[in-house]
Amino acid sequence: MRKLRIGVIDLVSKGPTKALWARVMNANLASIMPQAVAVWCQEEGHDVTFRCYTGFENLAEELPENVDVVFIGAFTEAAQLAYALSNQFRSRGAVTVIGGPHARCYPQDAQKYFDYVLGFTDKSIIKNVLDDCAPHRPLGIRLSAAKQPTHIPGVRDRWEFIEATLRKAPVLHMVPMLGSVGCPYTCSFCIDSTVPYQPLSFDVLRDDLRFLLTKFKRPLVGWHDPNFGVRFDDFLDVIEDAVPPGSINFIAESSLSLLSEPRMIRLRHNGFKAFLPGIESWYDLGEKSRSGHAQGMDKVRRISDHVNMILRYVPYVQTNFVLGLDVDAGAEPFELTKRFVDLTPGAFPGYSLLSAFGEAAPINYEYQRENRVIPFPFHFLNNNSAMNLKPVNYSWSSFYEHVADLTRYTFSPRAIARRLQATNEFIPKWLNVVRAVSSEGYGRIKHYNTIRHMLDEDQQFRSFFEQQTDEIPQFYVNRVKRDLGAMWEWLPDGALTHDPNAYLKSELEKQAVVPEVQLMVVNE
């Protein structure tokens, strides 16, 4: 096989940005799999150029030149940028490949704009692409391993790509690590809900932690595990065996059910500084939040007590909520969240709007069958810019009124001041303020107020939300055009729209084939 010139692009941002929070954090949000793909391509003997786009680079100057094949990793919000990049690279004769969450969630759409669309990806899948390395048009080829890989290159192997990315971070330098894939919980809206939990190599983990101590005086590690600590003792044993207690700082996403006080004592001893637990709902998902059958204000008090306990051991906690769940109705869910903000002033609340990302989760099949999915451009599907599911118990106007009101309450001067006062360490204090006054706080207040206003004032805008038309409002078209900048000219025709029911249709097609096969067997 000839030696290929390969480009690997990790799209952390969907376009240029000047947001303060993005300036601080985007380089720290780089994905692991694009780095792994770059390592696998090198191991096959090819020349690799790796780029992580954070929104602050001149993209035209960043793009690799004279490449034979380009791998692009993207979340759905960066899909329009990914499509434009693929079109540009194809015009130069390159073969293009997309992987990451968007490829898994919307494979049918991605096939229109890429030669290869990757689902679960391991080294053998990458080798198959490189061995073939041919244009496949008008529809690309879908490739997927049977499950998540059992081995992913560790920090030592990915270091040249990690280091190049972290040089773009002005303040924090967070190294991405992964100890496990999949999740034991079955949250209906989550892409990992049907992925079996499996830990990765403890030997690689141990070696990576020791390696990091040769690169930083006090490394900061961000665990990318969907749910860190499922095999709690095994992971903590490895950490304690690998490095001295507290020599590395850690940030992890976990569940409250895993974070008991004895465990928090051990976690603090080993340098854990921040946790991002999911609370999700005041009426559902009690297993994940360790609240049993408690609901409403009873659950608020229990969760608040639990989070306040965690804050005695770590200085930073982000609590994650999903707004607009089908179990929610009226003002109560939002008012309960305000009470939680009051009772837990040291926690930073993260709010996500209920969204259905293609075929990410089985429940999306039901949403599509009920004709509830609205074809917002992918550019806005980031859990905050748009809710693409018609709510069951709210009108659109009332829903956005509640969301805007809760966001204003959470990031009011009083709430910011109380959060500042309740946080003990300087960097967490500073991060909380930056997030509140940047795009995650004030920016979202402005956005939700705008949406609420346009629902009342713009009939075509409201008609799109109410599924009376599939014509995308000019408001959203203009935003995409502004954000893509020069790449707007490379966006392929039709790439601003997609079929919101593609998953449903593909499943129905599969089901239609079964009777035909059975009939053939009977006839024989």
C-alpha positions, -999 to +999 in steps of 0.1 A: +000+000+000+013+034-009+022+060+017-007+084+022-008+120+032-035+122+058-052+151+076-070+146+109-092+175+120-109+177+154-138+203+153-141+215+189-159+247+176-185+251+149-171+283+137-151+314+148-159+326+183-148+354+206-166+341+237-145+344+269-154+309+281-145+294+248-112+311+249-104+296+283-118+261+277-121+251+240-086+237+237-093+217+268-123+201+252-104+183+225-117+148+217-097+117+222-108+097+192-093+120+165-060+118+183-064+080+184-071+079+146-040+100+140-019+075+160-034+045+141-027+062+108+009+067+118+012+031+129+001+021+094+031+040+080+014+072+067+022+109+071-002+126+094-011+163+099-033+168+129-053+200+136-077+209+165-100+238+156-110+257+186-127+287+169-098+311+174-076+300+145-077+312+110-092+280+096-080+286+060-044+287+073-049+257+097-062+232+071-037+206+060-027+209+023-020+183-004-037+154+015-050+122+000-075+116+028-090+137+056-106+124+088-130+149+105-143+143+140-174+164+148-203+167+172-236+175+156-234+212+162-203+213+139-218+192+112-225+221+088-188+232+091-177+195+086-199+193+054-183+225+041-148+213+048-155+179+031-168+197+000-137+219-001-113+189+004-132+168-022-128+197-047-090+193-042-091+156-049-091+142-013-112+114+000-131+124+032-141+105+063-163+116+092-164+101+126-176+111+161-210+117+176-225+132+144-216+102+123-232+079+148-263+100+152-270+110+116-252+085+093-278+087+065-273+125+062-235+123+065-233+098+037-244+125+013-213+146+020-185+121+029-169+091+013-169+072+045-191+075+076-178+058+107-197+044+137-179+025+164-143+029+153-112+008+161-079+003+144-093-023+120-119+001+107-093+027+101-071+002+082-101-007+060-106+029+051-069+034+043-067+001+023-097+012+001-092+050+002-115+057-028-142+082-035-177+068-029-203+092-043-231+102-043-234+081-011-205+073+011-199+039+028-209+033+064-185+013+084-187+003+121-171-021+144-194-044+164-187-025+196-165+002+211-128-005+209-112-025+237-079-006+232-074+031+225-040+047+223-031+063+257-017+096+266+019+086+259+010+075+223-011+106+217+012+130+233+024+149+202-013+157+193-022+165+229+007+188+233+000+207+201-036+213+212-028+224+248-004+251+234-036+268+223-050+269+259-042+303+276-047+293+313-058+257+321-041+228+304-063+197+308-051+164+295-079+141+281-079+106+294-103+077+291-106+048+315-138+032+303-165+033+276-202+028+278-224+033+308-245+010+331-274+035+333-301+037+307-311+073+305-334+074+275-319+105+259-282+095+262-260+082+233-243+058+258-275+043+271-272+012+250-234+009+249-222-018+273-199-006+300-163-018+297-131-006+313-100+000+292-065-012+300-054-005+336-018-010+325-021+018+299-038+040+325-011+034+351+017+042+325-001+074+313-004+088+348+034+082+354+042+097+320+023+129+328+044+136+359+074+139+335+055+166+315+039+187+342+048+197+377+011+191+387-009+177+357-046+183+353-065+153+339-101+154+325-117+120+324-138+116+293-156+085+307-193+088+303-195+078+340-163+077+360-161+054+390-184+026+380-155+002+391-145+026+418-120+006+438-103-008+407-097+027+393-086+043+426-063+014+433-046+020+399-043+058+406-029+052+440-004+026+427+007+048+398+014+082+414+018+098+448-016+110+464-026+144+452+002+147+426-023+150+398-055+170+397-086+152+383-119+163+368-146+137+362-182+132+351-199+108+375-232+099+391-243+110+426-251+073+432-213+066+430-202+096+452-208+086+488-189+104+516-163+076+522-155+077+485-153+115+485-127+113+513-106+089+491-112+110+460-100+142+477-069+124+490-061+115+454-064+149+439-100+150+425-110+187+422-142+187+402-172+165+395-201+169+370-229+147+382-262+143+364-294+152+383-315+154+351-350+155+366-369+161+398-394+133+388-374+106+372-340+089+369-337+084+407-313+055+403-286+077+388-289+104+414-292+080+444-326+095+454-347+063+450-384+071+446-381+106+460-397+133+438-404+170+439-392+190+468-382+159+488-358+150+460-345+187+458-336+185+495-319+151+493-299+161+462-290+194+477-277+178+509-257+153+488-241+180+465-233+202+495-215+171+510-195+167+478-185+204+479-170+198+513-144+176+496-140+192+461-141+229+452-161+226+420-193+208+411-214+212+380-249+198+384-265+188+351-303+191+344-324+183+313-353+208+307-384+198+289-386+161+298-420+145+291-426+141+329-424+178+334-454+201+334-461+236+344-439+259+364-431+234+392-400+218+377-384+252+371-393+265+405-379+234+421-346+240+403-346+276+416-349+261+451-320+239+444-300+269+433-309+286+466-301+255+488-268+247+469-251+280+462-217+265+456-228+243+426-228+255+390-260+244+373-257+232+337-290+232+318-297+212+287-328+213+265-342+179+258-330+170+223-332+140+200-300+134+181-309+112+152-304+075+162-283+082+193-309+066+216-338+041+211-363+066+225-356+088+194-374+062+173-405+068+194-401+106+191-399+103+153-429+079+151-449+105+171-438+132+146-423+154+173-388+161+158-383+195+142-356+198+115-335+226+131-302+229+113-275+208+130-256+240+138-280+246+167-282+211+181-259+215+211-286+210+239-288+248+243-293+267+211-325+248+201-348+221+214-357+200+185-385+181+202-420+195+205-427+195+243-456+174+255-469+196+283-459+232+273-466+256+245-434+268+229-439+303+243-445+291+278-416+267+277-391+294+266-406+318+291-398+293+319-363+285+305-354+322+302-368+329+337-348+300+353-316+311+335-320+347+346-325+335+382-295+312+381-272+339+367-285+369+385-260+391+403-273+377+436-268+341+425-234+348+411-223+365+443-236+336+464-218+311+442-186+332+445-190+333+483-197+296+486-166+286+465-134+283+484-106+282+458-095+310+435-096+291+401-131+276+407-143+311+418-129+326+387-144+299+364-178+303+379-178+340+372-165+337+337-191+310+328-219+332+342-210+364+324-200+347+292-219+326+266-231+300+292-249+325+314-256+360+300-253+347+264-280+321+269-303+346+287-301+368+256-306+339+233-337+326+251-352+361+253-347+364+216-364+331+209-393+340+232-398+373+215-397+359+179-422+332+188-447+360+195-437+384+168-427+363+137-454+340+123-430+321+100-407+315+129-435+301+150-449+281+122-416+263+119-417+254+156-453+242+153-443+220+123-467+238+100-437+244+076-403+229+072-388+261+058-360+271+080-365+306+094-341+333+081-330+339+117-313+305+117-300+307+082-283+341+090-267+327+121-252+297+102-240+320+075-224+344+100-208+316+120-193+297+090-179+329+076-158+321+045-168+284+047-204+293+040-195+293+003-184+257+005-216+244+022-231+220-003-266+226-017-292+211+006-267+207+035-286+231+057-316+208+059-320+172+069-347+145+073-356+145+110-372+111+106-343+093+089-338+069+118-375+059+118-375+053+080-343+033+081-357+010+108-390+005+090-370-004+059-351-030+078-384-044+092-399-046+058-371-069+045-378-096+072-412-109+059-397-111+023-368-133+036-392-155+056-415-159+026-386-171+004-377-197+030-413-210+031-416-212-006-384-232-009 
